Amino acid sequence: MEDAAIVDLYWQRSDRALSETDKKYGRYCHSIAYRICGAVEDAEECVNDTWLRAWNSMPTERPSVLGAFLGRITRNLALDRIKARNTVKRGGGQAPLALSELEDCIPGGTSPEQAVEEKELEAVIGRFVASLPKTERIVFVQRYFYLIPIDEISRELGFHPGKVKSMLFRSRKKLRAALEKEGLS
């Protein structure tokens, strides 16, 4: 079923929207959640929560790219789950490691002014990622969106792990420069 038809089912509040979404995007969302959480049970809960969040947000939003919309929801839910788990139990894992690599580049905050800055930040990062050469973009997105370990990225792309690390280092350096140029560092 096409994305537009699935979105229409959500807007009609048809229960079939959930089953069609699961059929088309279940494996995709599960793989995102599993890579971040590292546990099948957590991934399944994130996916189920994704369907609920999509159901609740669809009357106000009509996403143009349903897969990206669902992937973003799943990723955010999985990161929230990891954050909650790590609050109780400090541990390793790819999510904290990958996100800590970006801490030097990306400012954080919670005030209303900073909320506006976050939207600007989102736009700058989007343009930055789009401007990267294809291979660098793939590596950057796999590492910082999907939180894939460097060794796995290097195996998948046929690169030495050192090359992937260098690409990520250079990309972070470029991102930092782009953010400074926009006054967002």
Secondary structure, DSSP 8 states (H G I E B T S, - for coil): --HHHHHHHHHTT-THHHHHHHHHHHHHHHHHHHHHH--HHHHHHHHHHHHHHHHHHTTT---SSHHHHHHHHHHHHHHHHHHHHHHHS----HHHHHHHHHTTT-----SHHHHHHHHHHHHHHHHHHHHS-HHHHHHHHHHHTS---HHHHHHHHT--HHHHHHHHHHHHHHHHHHHHHTT--
